[in-house]
Amino acid sequence: MVTNVILDTNALLMPFEVRLNLDLAVREVLGDVHFIVPGPIIGELKRLEHKFAPAALELARRYEIIQTSSSGDASVLELAKSTGAYVLTNDKELRSKLRKAGIPVMYLRSGTHLVVDVR
């Protein structure tokens, strides 16, 4: 069975900030996965003044992009609820919102490995 994993802006920058192979790291934890990027995240990456934003944008385009009626964190929440997906993010505020909504969260611990929080 394939598990859906939604990537936010933070997750898309991760491979370049901490030299992490996103595909391999996520598959080690969850097995076969299908990555999804909320449409508004593409716009966020285009506007982001971060040295790795262009590389993160290129990475995002390798995955399925799904438009949402919300923007920012709300688009991640909306998509996670409608697809039953995990969300990969290191954004503490977003992780808190996801936990309250009962959505499983994957994040980078100690800058070295991914863990899943399914509270």
Residue, then its C-alpha position, 0 to 999 in steps of 0.5 A: m500500500v502506498t502512503n501519501v506524504i504532503l510536503d510543506t515549504n520547510a520539508l522541501l528545503m530540508p534536503f538542501e539545508v541538512r543534506l538529506n535524501l528526502d525520498l530515501a529517508v521517508r521511504e525508510v520510515l514509511g515504505d512506499v510513498h507518494f509525495i504531494v505538494p499543495g499548490p500554494i507552496i509552489g507560490e511560496l517557494k517562488r517568492l521566498e528569498h532563501k538561497f535554496a528556494p530555487a532548488a526546493l522549487e525544482l524538487a517540488r515540481r518532481y512530485e504531484i502538485i494539488q491545488t487547494s482553496s486555502s493558502g499557507d499552512a491551511s493548504v497543508l491542513e486542508l490537503a492532509k484532511s482530504t487525502g488522509a496523508y502524513v505531513l512532513t514538516n519541521d514547522k512547530e506551529l504547523r505540527s501543533k495544528l496537525r496534531k490537534a487535527g489528528i493528522p500524523v506528522m513526520y519531522l526531522r529530529s536532531g537534524t539527522h533522521l525522520v520520525v513520525d508522531v501519530r498522537 
